[in-house]
Amino acid sequence: MAMPESVTEERQPGVAEPGAAASELRAQVETLERRLRQRDEQRRAMLHIMGDLNESNKRLANQRKAMLHILADYEQDRRRLARQTERLDNSRRALLHILQDSHKDKLHLEDSRKAMIHIMGDLRETTAEMQRREQELRDKQEQLVQAGKLATLGELTTGVAHELNNPLNNTGLFVGNAIDLIELGATDKGQIVRELRHAMQQVGKATEIISHLRTFGRAAPVSREPISLRQVIERALSLMREQLRLREIEVAVDLGPDEPVVVGNPIQLEQVFINLLSNARDAMADSPLKAIRISDSVGPEGVEVALADTGPGIPPGLERRIFDPFFTTKEVGKGTGLGLSITYGIVKEHGGTISVKSRPGEGATFLLHLPLVSAETQETFPQ
């Protein structure tokens, strides 16, 4: 038997009054205009920031010129020190001859003693002079490291501007949402508070970026402390990540489960990895495949970090020369040849070694070896 068909009644939705719709449309238009004005203000702020960055680049260019003068003075001091060292060796050999003659001929003992006293006085003066020169060389090397660090900051300005732009835009968005809720008379205060908290989180991100740049840019103290090598690598990548992304360079970090701890200066070691990343970035400018891989190997007494790139590699016979000051394989005007030299000096001061392995056309791998902190050494540092 057939069932009766059910009849459904269709209800037409109510039509809003024309006055309410127009009022709501005006409110939306005003909100959009207000957001557009906020965007314009943010763009003008970014233009001011980029102008300040250009001024910083000009100051860095002047600092590079000063750095070259410092290096020239450094080379002159090194030559003076070599001559004084040779004089010290000659004095020591003369002293040995005098001592031998004093045993063979007692008749000339008094003359030999006078000569020995005179030579000992020269030795003390020469030793004091050599110590003073060594201190001057260390001071100038610190100036050179600082100048190289400032030059690196100049290259990072593009990436830093992008990193700051994201939290600034997000902050404006969250604050704008909160203002809209307040102006529309929203009764849910929790939503407004959430929007403002999101904005504060974005402000915190921008503050962290600026704080990191200020820490990296200031002169590094000579103090040493136990530091996590993993954190040093991560902080260096945070500054270089945007530059590498813009050049379509993939970075793979393959660090083991261990947390190697070394005694050193975190700012200086961070500069080491930034220099190596910058060197790999420039080497892969024309490579079809652009990739960087960072890995480590922890031994009983030290940790070895390998940074490999897919660039053209280093020409045979230049593996040792690349660490010499002013030596570079780049075109004129595209490098000073100081990055790897500064890196070599910092690693040596930390009791480590750095070397490179390369085959033409197969990329280059820099091997950085640093001693691990011992239990006795770690006890001497405050926790």
C-alpha positions as CSV (number, residue, x, y, z in Angstrom):
1,M,0.0,0.0,0.0
2,A,1.4,3.4,-1.0
3,M,2.4,5.9,1.8
4,P,1.1,9.5,1.6
5,E,3.6,12.0,0.4
6,S,4.7,14.6,3.1
7,V,4.2,18.2,2.3
8,T,7.0,20.5,3.6
9,E,6.4,24.2,3.8
10,E,9.2,26.5,2.6
11,R,9.9,29.5,4.8
12,Q,11.3,32.6,3.3
13,P,14.1,34.2,5.4
14,G,13.3,37.6,6.9
15,V,14.5,40.6,5.0
16,A,16.7,43.0,7.1
17,E,15.7,46.6,7.2
18,P,17.5,48.8,4.7
19,G,18.7,51.2,7.4
20,A,20.5,48.5,9.5
21,A,22.2,47.0,6.4
22,A,23.5,50.4,5.4
23,S,24.8,51.1,8.9
24,E,26.6,47.8,9.0
25,L,28.1,48.4,5.5
26,R,29.4,51.8,6.6
27,A,31.0,50.2,9.7
28,Q,32.8,47.7,7.6
29,V,34.0,50.3,5.2
30,E,35.3,52.4,8.1
31,T,37.1,49.4,9.5
32,L,38.7,48.6,6.1
33,E,39.8,52.3,5.7
34,R,41.3,52.2,9.2
35,R,43.3,49.1,8.5
36,L,44.5,50.5,5.2
37,R,45.8,53.6,7.0
38,Q,47.6,51.3,9.5
39,R,49.2,49.4,6.7
40,D,50.4,52.7,5.1
41,E,51.9,53.8,8.5
42,Q,53.7,50.4,8.8
43,R,55.1,50.7,5.2
44,R,56.4,54.2,6.0
45,A,58.0,52.8,9.2
46,M,59.7,50.1,7.1
47,L,61.1,52.7,4.7
48,H,62.6,54.6,7.6
49,I,64.1,51.3,8.8
50,M,65.6,50.6,5.4
51,G,67.1,54.1,5.3
52,D,68.8,53.5,8.7
53,L,70.1,50.2,7.3
54,N,71.7,52.0,4.3
55,E,73.4,54.4,6.7
56,S,74.7,51.5,8.7
57,N,76.1,50.0,5.5
58,K,78.0,53.2,4.7
59,R,79.5,53.2,8.2
60,L,80.5,49.6,7.8
61,A,82.3,50.5,4.6
62,N,84.4,53.1,6.5
63,Q,85.1,50.5,9.2
64,R,86.4,48.1,6.5
65,K,88.9,50.7,5.4
66,A,90.0,51.1,9.0
67,M,90.3,47.4,9.3
68,L,92.7,47.3,6.3
69,H,94.9,49.9,8.0
70,I,94.9,47.8,11.2
71,L,96.0,44.8,9.3
72,A,98.9,46.7,7.7
73,D,100.0,47.7,11.2
74,Y,99.6,44.1,12.3
75,E,102.0,42.9,9.6
76,Q,104.6,45.5,10.5
77,D,104.5,44.5,14.2
78,R,104.8,40.8,13.2
79,R,108.0,41.6,11.3
80,R,109.4,43.5,14.2
81,L,108.6,40.6,16.5
82,A,110.4,38.2,14.2
83,R,113.5,40.4,14.2
84,Q,113.4,40.6,18.0
85,T,112.9,36.8,18.3
86,E,116.0,36.3,16.1
87,R,117.9,38.7,18.3
88,L,116.8,36.7,21.4
89,D,118.0,33.5,19.8
90,N,121.4,35.0,19.0
91,S,121.7,36.3,22.6
92,R,120.9,32.8,23.9
93,R,123.5,31.2,21.7
94,A,126.1,33.8,22.8
95,L,125.3,33.0,26.4
96,L,125.9,29.3,25.8
97,H,129.3,30.0,24.2
98,I,130.3,32.2,27.2
99,L,129.3,29.5,29.7
100,Q,131.4,27.0,27.8
101,D,134.4,29.3,27.7
102,S,134.1,30.0,31.4
103,H,134.6,26.3,32.2
104,K,137.6,26.0,29.8
105,D,139.5,29.1,30.8
106,K,139.3,30.3,34.4
107,L,141.6,33.3,33.6
108,H,138.8,34.9,31.6
109,L,136.1,34.1,34.2
110,E,135.6,37.7,35.4
111,D,135.3,39.0,31.8
112,S,132.9,36.3,31.0
113,R,130.7,37.1,34.1
114,K,130.5,40.7,33.1
115,A,129.6,39.7,29.5
116,M,127.0,37.3,30.9
117,I,125.4,40.0,33.1
118,H,125.2,42.3,30.1
119,I,123.6,39.7,28.0
120,M,121.1,38.8,30.7
121,G,120.1,42.4,30.9
122,D,119.5,42.4,27.1
123,L,117.5,39.2,27.5
124,R,115.2,40.7,30.1
125,E,114.7,43.8,28.0
126,T,114.1,41.8,24.8
127,T,111.7,39.5,26.7
128,A,109.7,42.4,28.1
129,E,109.6,44.0,24.7
130,M,108.4,40.7,23.1
131,Q,105.7,40.3,25.7
132,R,104.5,43.9,25.0
133,R,104.4,43.2,21.3
134,E,102.5,40.0,21.8
135,Q,99.9,41.9,23.8
136,E,99.6,44.5,21.1
137,L,99.2,41.8,18.5
138,R,96.4,40.2,20.6
139,D,94.7,43.5,20.9
140,K,94.8,44.2,17.2
141,Q,93.6,40.7,16.4
142,E,90.6,41.4,18.6
143,Q,90.0,44.6,16.7
144,L,90.2,42.6,13.5
145,V,87.7,40.0,14.7
146,Q,85.3,42.8,15.7
147,A,85.7,44.5,12.3
148,G,85.0,41.3,10.5
149,K,81.9,40.8,12.7
150,L,80.5,44.2,11.8
151,A,81.1,43.5,8.2
152,T,79.1,40.3,8.5
153,L,76.3,42.3,10.2
154,G,76.2,44.5,7.1
155,E,75.6,41.5,4.9
156,L,72.8,40.3,7.2
157,T,70.7,43.5,6.9
158,T,68.3,42.2,4.2
159,G,67.5,39.0,6.2
160,V,67.1,41.0,9.4
161,A,64.6,43.4,7.8
162,H,62.5,40.4,6.6
163,E,62.7,38.8,10.0
164,L,61.5,42.0,11.7
165,N,58.8,42.6,9.1
166,N,56.9,39.4,10.0
167,P,56.3,40.1,13.7
168,L,55.6,43.8,13.0
169,N,52.9,42.9,10.5
170,N,51.4,40.3,12.8
171,T,51.4,42.7,15.7
172,G,49.5,45.3,13.7
173,L,47.0,42.6,12.7
174,F,46.3,41.4,16.3
175,V,46.1,45.0,17.7
176,G,43.8,45.9,14.8
177,N,41.5,43.0,15.6
178,A,41.4,44.0,19.3
179,I,40.5,47.6,18.4
180,D,37.8,46.4,16.1
181,L,36.3,44.3,18.8
182,I,36.4,47.2,21.3
183,E,34.8,49.6,18.8
184,L,32.1,47.1,17.8
185,G,31.2,46.8,21.5
186,A,32.2,43.2,21.9
187,T,31.1,41.8,25.3
188,D,33.6,38.9,25.2
189,K,36.7,40.5,26.8
190,G,38.5,37.2,26.6
191,Q,38.8,37.4,22.9
192,I,40.2,40.9,23.1
193,V,42.8,39.8,25.7
194,R,43.8,36.9,23.5
195,E,44.4,39.2,20.5
196,L,46.5,41.5,22.7
197,R,48.5,38.5,24.1
198,H,49.2,37.4,20.5
199,A,50.4,40.9,19.7
200,M,52.7,40.8,22.8
201,Q,54.1,37.4,21.6
202,Q,55.0,39.0,18.3
203,V,56.7,42.0,20.0
204,G,58.7,39.5,22.0
205,K,59.9,37.8,18.8
206,A,61.0,41.1,17.4
207,T,62.8,42.0,20.7
208,E,64.6,38.7,20.7
209,I,65.9,39.3,17.1
210,I,67.2,42.7,18.0
211,S,68.7,41.5,21.2
212,H,70.5,38.7,19.4
213,L,71.9,41.2,16.8
214,R,73.1,43.5,19.6
215,T,74.8,40.7,21.4
216,F,76.5,39.4,18.3
217,G,77.6,43.0,17.2
218,R,79.2,44.1,20.4
219,A,82.9,43.3,21.2
220,A,83.2,39.8,22.6
221,P,84.8,39.6,26.1
222,V,87.9,37.5,26.5
223,S,86.2,35.3,29.1
224,R,85.7,31.6,28.5
225,E,82.8,29.5,29.8
226,P,81.3,26.0,29.2
227,I,78.8,26.4,26.3
228,S,76.7,24.1,24.2
229,L,78.0,23.7,20.7
230,R,74.5,22.9,19.4
231,Q,73.1,26.2,20.7
232,V,76.0,28.1,19.0
233,I,75.2,26.4,15.7
234,E,71.4,27.1,16.0
235,R,72.0,30.8,16.8
236,A,74.3,31.2,13.8
237,L,71.7,29.6,11.6
238,S,69.0,31.9,13.0
239,L,71.0,34.9,11.6
240,M,71.8,33.3,8.2
241,R,68.6,31.4,7.6
242,E,66.8,34.2,5.6
243,Q,69.9,34.8,3.4
244,L,70.1,31.1,2.6
245,R,66.4,30.9,1.9
246,L,66.5,33.8,-0.5
247,R,69.3,32.0,-2.5
248,E,67.3,28.7,-2.4
249,I,70.0,26.9,-0.4
250,E,68.8,23.9,1.6
251,V,70.3,23.4,5.0
252,A,70.3,20.0,6.7
253,V,71.5,19.8,10.3
254,D,72.3,16.3,11.5
255,L,73.6,16.6,15.0
256,G,73.7,13.5,17.1
257,P,71.9,12.9,20.4
258,D,74.9,14.0,22.5
259,E,75.2,17.6,23.7
260,P,78.9,18.4,23.3
261,V,80.0,21.1,25.7
262,V,83.2,23.1,25.0
263,V,85.0,25.9,26.9
264,G,85.0,29.0,24.8
265,N,83.4,32.3,24.0
266,P,79.9,31.9,22.5
267,I,80.0,35.1,20.4
268,Q,83.3,34.2,18.8
269,L,82.3,30.6,18.0
270,E,79.0,31.9,16.6
271,Q,81.1,34.1,14.3
272,V,83.1,31.0,13.2
273,F,80.0,29.3,11.9
274,I,78.6,32.4,10.3
275,N,81.8,32.9,8.4
276,L,81.7,29.2,7.2
277,L,78.0,29.5,6.2
278,S,78.8,32.7,4.3
279,N,81.7,31.1,2.6
280,A,79.5,28.1,1.5
281,R,76.7,30.5,0.4
282,D,79.1,32.4,-1.9
283,A,80.7,29.2,-3.2
284,M,77.4,27.8,-4.4
285,A,76.3,31.0,-6.3
286,D,76.4,29.2,-9.7
287,S,75.8,25.6,-8.6
288,P,72.7,23.8,-10.0
289,L,72.3,22.0,-6.6
290,K,72.6,24.2,-3.5
291,A,72.7,22.4,-0.2
292,I,74.6,22.7,3.1
293,R,74.9,19.8,5.6
294,I,76.1,20.2,9.2
295,S,77.0,17.1,11.2
296,D,79.1,16.3,14.2
297,S,81.0,13.4,15.7
298,V,81.7,13.3,19.4
299,G,84.8,11.5,20.6
300,P,86.2,10.8,24.1
301,E,88.2,14.1,24.2
302,G,86.8,16.3,21.4
303,V,84.0,17.0,19.0
304,E,84.4,17.3,15.2
305,V,81.8,19.4,13.3
306,A,81.7,19.0,9.5
307,L,80.1,21.7,7.3
308,A,79.8,20.5,3.7
309,D,78.5,22.3,0.6
310,T,77.7,21.4,-3.0
311,G,79.8,24.1,-4.6
312,P,82.6,23.7,-7.2
313,G,85.2,22.8,-4.5
314,I,88.6,24.3,-3.9
315,P,91.3,24.1,-6.7
316,P,94.1,21.6,-5.9
317,G,97.0,23.1,-4.0
318,L,95.0,25.9,-2.3
319,E,93.6,23.9,0.7
320,R,96.2,25.5,3.0
321,R,96.4,28.9,1.5
322,I,92.6,29.7,1.9
323,F,93.3,30.4,5.6
324,D,96.0,33.0,4.9
325,P,95.0,36.7,5.4
326,F,93.8,38.5,2.2
327,F,93.8,35.3,0.2
328,T,90.6,34.8,-1.8
329,T,89.4,33.0,-4.9
330,K,86.6,35.4,-5.4
331,E,86.5,38.2,-8.0
332,V,88.0,41.6,-7.2
333,G,85.6,43.6,-5.1
334,K,83.6,40.5,-3.9
335,G,85.8,39.5,-0.9
336,T,88.6,40.6,1.3
337,G,90.0,37.2,2.1
338,L,89.6,37.8,5.9
339,G,86.7,35.5,6.8
340,L,88.5,32.2,6.9
341,S,91.6,33.9,8.3
342,I,89.6,35.2,11.3
343,T,87.9,31.8,11.6
344,Y,91.3,30.1,11.8
345,G,92.5,32.5,14.5
346,I,89.4,32.0,16.7
347,V,89.5,28.2,16.4
348,K,93.2,28.2,17.3
349,E,92.6,30.4,20.3
350,H,90.0,27.9,21.5
351,G,92.6,25.1,21.4
352,G,91.1,23.5,18.2
353,T,91.9,22.9,14.6
354,I,90.2,23.6,11.3
355,S,90.9,22.0,7.9
356,V,89.2,21.5,4.6
357,K,88.7,18.5,2.3
358,S,87.7,19.2,-1.3
359,R,87.6,17.6,-4.8
360,P,87.0,19.9,-7.8
361,G,83.4,19.7,-8.8
362,E,82.3,17.8,-5.6
363,G,82.0,20.6,-3.1
364,A,84.1,21.4,0.0
365,T,83.9,20.1,3.6
366,F,85.3,22.1,6.5
367,L,86.2,20.1,9.5
368,L,86.2,21.9,12.8
369,H,87.7,20.1,15.9
370,L,87.3,21.5,19.4
371,P,88.2,19.9,22.7
372,L,85.4,18.9,25.1
373,V,85.2,20.4,28.6
374,S,86.6,18.0,31.2
375,A,85.0,17.4,34.5
376,E,87.8,19.1,36.4
377,T,87.6,22.1,34.1
378,Q,83.8,22.4,34.5
379,E,84.1,22.4,38.3
380,T,86.2,25.6,38.1
381,F,83.3,27.5,36.5
382,P,80.3,28.8,38.5
383,Q,77.1,27.0,37.8
